[in-house]
Amino acid sequence: MIAAFGRPHRILAAPILSLVVLAGLGGCAGTDGGAGCPRVAIIHGLDRLETPSGFDVTLALADSGCSFAQGALELDYALNVIARPGLSPRTDTLEARYFVALVDAAGTPMDKTSFGLSLPLDPSRAELVLRETIRQKVDAVTPGQAADMQVLFGFQLPREQALRQHQL
């Protein structure tokens, strides 16, 4: 059983996985949060977002880690959403969705949960960063089982855009 803990008012539940999102935004490649922790990565091609307002938006992994307590795996992640103005940016608010997917050792998805974010874009700033912090608790997982799992992040994009970006 997977349960969540963290900041109230922003709890999202799924049949298998519940996540709590704290304020923030992030981005990076992939990492192993420590011995026995699941591998954490951002999916290539789903790590960036084309915006009609002329901004280049990237999802990056800032930090990840895990611990084991009373037969449960506790996972913590920090993501950065980074927006940089392009050639002719406009002031706007970026509304986007990203997802967190937990997969087992065979690569079979155990759960996928998506989250919305809102980022006010300001062309006068060289870079805008929003940090997203996520905490999960997964019951009845041993360090050996956890080390074989993966946690994957990415922007929730239309299929055509995701395939095009993956090929770049």
BALOBA-1460 file (C-alpha; in Angstrom, 3 decimals):
// residues 168
<rec num="1" residu="m" x="0.000" y="0.000" z="0.000"/>
<rec num="2" residu="i" x="1.237" y="3.454" z="-0.881"/>
<rec num="3" residu="a" x="0.281" y="6.435" z="1.226"/>
<rec num="4" residu="a" x="1.174" y="10.104" z="1.279"/>
<rec num="5" residu="f" x="2.128" y="12.619" z="3.904"/>
<rec num="6" residu="g" x="3.103" y="16.276" z="3.816"/>
<rec num="7" residu="r" x="1.426" y="19.646" z="3.356"/>
<rec num="8" residu="p" x="-2.370" y="19.656" z="3.719"/>
<rec num="9" residu="h" x="-4.600" y="21.311" z="1.088"/>
<rec num="10" residu="r" x="-2.800" y="19.818" z="-1.884"/>
<rec num="11" residu="i" x="-3.251" y="16.083" z="-1.468"/>
<rec num="12" residu="l" x="-3.904" y="14.115" z="-4.646"/>
<rec num="13" residu="a" x="-4.964" y="10.507" z="-4.327"/>
<rec num="14" residu="a" x="-4.680" y="7.705" z="-6.861"/>
<rec num="15" residu="p" x="-5.782" y="4.063" z="-6.558"/>
<rec num="16" residu="i" x="-2.262" y="2.832" z="-5.855"/>
<rec num="17" residu="l" x="-0.298" y="5.962" z="-5.070"/>
<rec num="18" residu="s" x="-1.020" y="9.131" z="-3.177"/>
<rec num="19" residu="l" x="1.270" y="12.109" z="-3.457"/>
<rec num="20" residu="v" x="1.485" y="15.350" z="-1.585"/>
<rec num="21" residu="v" x="2.809" y="18.336" z="-3.458"/>
<rec num="22" residu="l" x="4.487" y="21.181" z="-1.620"/>
<rec num="23" residu="a" x="5.249" y="24.520" z="-3.295"/>
<rec num="24" residu="g" x="7.988" y="24.540" z="-5.886"/>
<rec num="25" residu="l" x="9.355" y="23.718" z="-9.350"/>
<rec num="26" residu="g" x="12.419" y="21.879" z="-10.716"/>
<rec num="27" residu="g" x="14.466" y="19.893" z="-13.289"/>
<rec num="28" residu="c" x="17.519" y="17.685" z="-14.024"/>
<rec num="29" residu="a" x="18.522" y="14.361" z="-15.620"/>
<rec num="30" residu="g" x="18.506" y="11.305" z="-13.373"/>
<rec num="31" residu="t" x="19.903" y="10.166" z="-10.074"/>
<rec num="32" residu="d" x="20.058" y="7.390" z="-7.534"/>
<rec num="33" residu="g" x="18.902" y="8.937" z="-4.253"/>
<rec num="34" residu="g" x="21.108" y="6.585" z="-2.229"/>
<rec num="35" residu="a" x="21.698" y="2.924" z="-1.496"/>
<rec num="36" residu="g" x="18.462" y="0.983" z="-1.829"/>
<rec num="37" residu="c" x="16.566" y="3.936" z="-3.330"/>
<rec num="38" residu="p" x="14.659" y="3.762" z="-6.625"/>
<rec num="39" residu="r" x="16.342" y="5.376" z="-9.614"/>
<rec num="40" residu="v" x="14.801" y="8.771" z="-10.311"/>
<rec num="41" residu="a" x="14.841" y="10.293" z="-13.804"/>
<rec num="42" residu="i" x="13.143" y="12.746" z="-16.111"/>
<rec num="43" residu="i" x="12.057" y="11.174" z="-19.400"/>
<rec num="44" residu="h" x="13.990" y="12.464" z="-22.427"/>
<rec num="45" residu="g" x="11.668" y="14.441" z="-24.682"/>
<rec num="46" residu="l" x="9.215" y="15.123" z="-21.862"/>
<rec num="47" residu="d" x="11.677" y="17.382" z="-20.050"/>
<rec num="48" residu="r" x="10.868" y="20.530" z="-22.021"/>
<rec num="49" residu="l" x="7.818" y="22.439" z="-23.090"/>
<rec num="50" residu="e" x="7.136" y="24.650" z="-26.101"/>
<rec num="51" residu="t" x="5.080" y="27.675" z="-25.095"/>
<rec num="52" residu="p" x="3.046" y="29.941" z="-27.361"/>
<rec num="53" residu="s" x="4.281" y="32.897" z="-25.287"/>
<rec num="54" residu="g" x="7.909" y="32.447" z="-26.442"/>
<rec num="55" residu="f" x="9.468" y="30.824" z="-23.368"/>
<rec num="56" residu="d" x="11.676" y="27.744" z="-23.192"/>
<rec num="57" residu="v" x="10.500" y="25.722" z="-20.170"/>
<rec num="58" residu="t" x="12.537" y="22.826" z="-18.776"/>
<rec num="59" residu="l" x="11.806" y="20.299" z="-16.035"/>
<rec num="60" residu="a" x="14.879" y="19.370" z="-13.964"/>
<rec num="61" residu="l" x="15.514" y="17.116" z="-10.978"/>
<rec num="62" residu="a" x="16.971" y="19.154" z="-8.128"/>
<rec num="63" residu="d" x="17.186" y="16.509" z="-5.409"/>
<rec num="64" residu="s" x="15.961" y="13.047" z="-4.469"/>
<rec num="65" residu="g" x="16.348" y="10.714" z="-1.560"/>
<rec num="66" residu="c" x="14.713" y="7.922" z="0.342"/>
<rec num="67" residu="s" x="14.675" y="6.292" z="3.734"/>
<rec num="68" residu="f" x="13.194" y="3.158" z="5.254"/>
<rec num="69" residu="a" x="11.157" y="3.222" z="8.453"/>
<rec num="70" residu="q" x="8.858" y="0.598" z="9.967"/>
<rec num="71" residu="g" x="8.671" y="-1.492" z="6.783"/>
<rec num="72" residu="a" x="7.890" y="1.472" z="4.521"/>
<rec num="73" residu="l" x="9.859" y="3.341" z="1.880"/>
<rec num="74" residu="e" x="9.737" y="7.134" z="2.174"/>
<rec num="75" residu="l" x="10.633" y="9.062" z="-0.998"/>
<rec num="76" residu="d" x="11.390" y="12.769" z="-1.316"/>
<rec num="77" residu="y" x="11.944" y="14.663" z="-4.582"/>
<rec num="78" residu="a" x="12.507" y="18.281" z="-5.509"/>
<rec num="79" residu="l" x="11.902" y="19.374" z="-9.097"/>
<rec num="80" residu="n" x="12.685" y="22.724" z="-10.676"/>
<rec num="81" residu="v" x="10.625" y="24.157" z="-13.509"/>
<rec num="82" residu="i" x="12.879" y="26.626" z="-15.288"/>
<rec num="83" residu="a" x="11.494" y="29.199" z="-17.751"/>
<rec num="84" residu="r" x="13.786" y="31.264" z="-19.970"/>
<rec num="85" residu="p" x="12.521" y="33.901" z="-22.406"/>
<rec num="86" residu="g" x="13.051" y="33.184" z="-26.105"/>
<rec num="87" residu="l" x="13.460" y="35.617" z="-29.017"/>
<rec num="88" residu="s" x="10.137" y="37.433" z="-28.654"/>
<rec num="89" residu="p" x="8.598" y="36.486" z="-25.306"/>
<rec num="90" residu="r" x="5.304" y="37.869" z="-24.018"/>
<rec num="91" residu="t" x="4.181" y="38.269" z="-20.439"/>
<rec num="92" residu="d" x="1.796" y="35.449" z="-19.697"/>
<rec num="93" residu="t" x="1.045" y="32.738" z="-17.181"/>
<rec num="94" residu="l" x="2.169" y="29.253" z="-18.068"/>
<rec num="95" residu="e" x="-0.380" y="26.594" z="-17.178"/>
<rec num="96" residu="a" x="1.106" y="23.124" z="-17.574"/>
<rec num="97" residu="r" x="0.887" y="19.593" z="-16.226"/>
<rec num="98" residu="y" x="3.659" y="17.214" z="-15.237"/>
<rec num="99" residu="f" x="3.461" y="13.617" z="-14.043"/>
<rec num="100" residu="v" x="5.145" y="11.268" z="-11.595"/>
<rec num="101" residu="a" x="5.154" y="7.582" z="-12.534"/>
<rec num="102" residu="l" x="6.287" y="4.713" z="-10.319"/>
<rec num="103" residu="v" x="7.401" y="1.600" z="-12.217"/>
<rec num="104" residu="d" x="8.477" y="-1.811" z="-10.956"/>
<rec num="105" residu="a" x="11.621" y="-3.786" z="-11.812"/>
<rec num="106" residu="a" x="10.099" y="-5.019" z="-15.101"/>
<rec num="107" residu="g" x="9.242" y="-1.454" z="-16.147"/>
<rec num="108" residu="t" x="5.529" y="-2.014" z="-15.577"/>
<rec num="109" residu="p" x="3.782" y="1.151" z="-14.377"/>
<rec num="110" residu="m" x="2.472" y="0.820" z="-10.838"/>
<rec num="111" residu="d" x="0.950" y="4.299" z="-10.882"/>
<rec num="112" residu="k" x="0.999" y="7.603" z="-12.731"/>
<rec num="113" residu="t" x="-0.277" y="10.820" z="-11.194"/>
<rec num="114" residu="s" x="-0.311" y="14.214" z="-12.885"/>
<rec num="115" residu="f" x="-0.138" y="17.641" z="-11.282"/>
<rec num="116" residu="g" x="-0.912" y="21.114" z="-12.545"/>
<rec num="117" residu="l" x="1.329" y="24.119" z="-12.162"/>
<rec num="118" residu="s" x="0.987" y="27.825" z="-12.813"/>
<rec num="119" residu="l" x="4.055" y="29.955" z="-13.486"/>
<rec num="120" residu="p" x="3.844" y="33.717" z="-14.129"/>
<rec num="121" residu="l" x="6.188" y="34.430" z="-17.029"/>
<rec num="122" residu="d" x="8.167" y="37.672" z="-17.008"/>
<rec num="123" residu="p" x="10.242" y="38.472" z="-20.138"/>
<rec num="124" residu="s" x="12.331" y="41.004" z="-18.181"/>
<rec num="125" residu="r" x="13.904" y="38.217" z="-16.094"/>
<rec num="126" residu="a" x="16.636" y="36.009" z="-17.559"/>
<rec num="127" residu="e" x="15.317" y="32.930" z="-15.756"/>
<rec num="128" residu="l" x="12.315" y="32.025" z="-13.626"/>
<rec num="129" residu="v" x="12.437" y="28.955" z="-11.377"/>
<rec num="130" residu="l" x="9.600" y="27.277" z="-9.514"/>
<rec num="131" residu="r" x="10.431" y="24.402" z="-7.118"/>
<rec num="132" residu="e" x="8.040" y="21.484" z="-6.649"/>
<rec num="133" residu="t" x="8.614" y="19.135" z="-3.697"/>
<rec num="134" residu="i" x="6.944" y="15.728" z="-3.566"/>
<rec num="135" residu="r" x="6.915" y="13.234" z="-0.704"/>
<rec num="136" residu="q" x="5.646" y="9.651" z="-0.956"/>
<rec num="137" residu="k" x="5.362" y="6.773" z="1.474"/>
<rec num="138" residu="v" x="5.242" y="3.260" z="0.026"/>
<rec num="139" residu="d" x="4.300" y="0.515" z="2.498"/>
<rec num="140" residu="a" x="5.765" y="-3.013" z="2.522"/>
<rec num="141" residu="v" x="8.827" y="-2.306" z="0.361"/>
<rec num="142" residu="t" x="12.283" y="-3.622" z="1.226"/>
<rec num="143" residu="p" x="15.521" y="-1.879" z="0.223"/>
<rec num="144" residu="g" x="16.104" y="-4.637" z="-2.345"/>
<rec num="145" residu="q" x="12.685" y="-4.108" z="-3.941"/>
<rec num="146" residu="a" x="13.022" y="-0.319" z="-3.887"/>
<rec num="147" residu="a" x="16.409" y="-0.423" z="-5.619"/>
<rec num="148" residu="d" x="14.736" y="-2.163" z="-8.586"/>
<rec num="149" residu="m" x="11.958" y="0.456" z="-8.926"/>
<rec num="150" residu="q" x="12.065" y="3.685" z="-10.934"/>
<rec num="151" residu="v" x="10.377" y="7.033" z="-10.408"/>
<rec num="152" residu="l" x="9.909" y="8.911" z="-13.692"/>
<rec num="153" residu="f" x="8.932" y="12.550" z="-14.255"/>
<rec num="154" residu="g" x="7.910" y="14.479" z="-17.363"/>
<rec num="155" residu="f" x="5.631" y="17.139" z="-18.757"/>
<rec num="156" residu="q" x="2.206" y="15.842" z="-19.772"/>
<rec num="157" residu="l" x="2.338" y="16.641" z="-23.518"/>
<rec num="158" residu="p" x="0.103" y="15.819" z="-26.478"/>
<rec num="159" residu="r" x="1.294" y="12.547" z="-28.082"/>
<rec num="160" residu="e" x="2.529" y="14.191" z="-31.318"/>
<rec num="161" residu="q" x="4.581" y="16.801" z="-29.455"/>
<rec num="162" residu="a" x="6.062" y="14.189" z="-27.096"/>
<rec num="163" residu="l" x="7.158" y="11.975" z="-30.021"/>
<rec num="164" residu="r" x="8.645" y="14.956" z="-31.901"/>
<rec num="165" residu="q" x="10.614" y="16.114" z="-28.848"/>
<rec num="166" residu="h" x="11.833" y="12.588" z="-28.061"/>
<rec num="167" residu="q" x="13.399" y="12.404" z="-31.542"/>
<rec num="168" residu="l" x="15.437" y="15.607" z="-30.986"/>
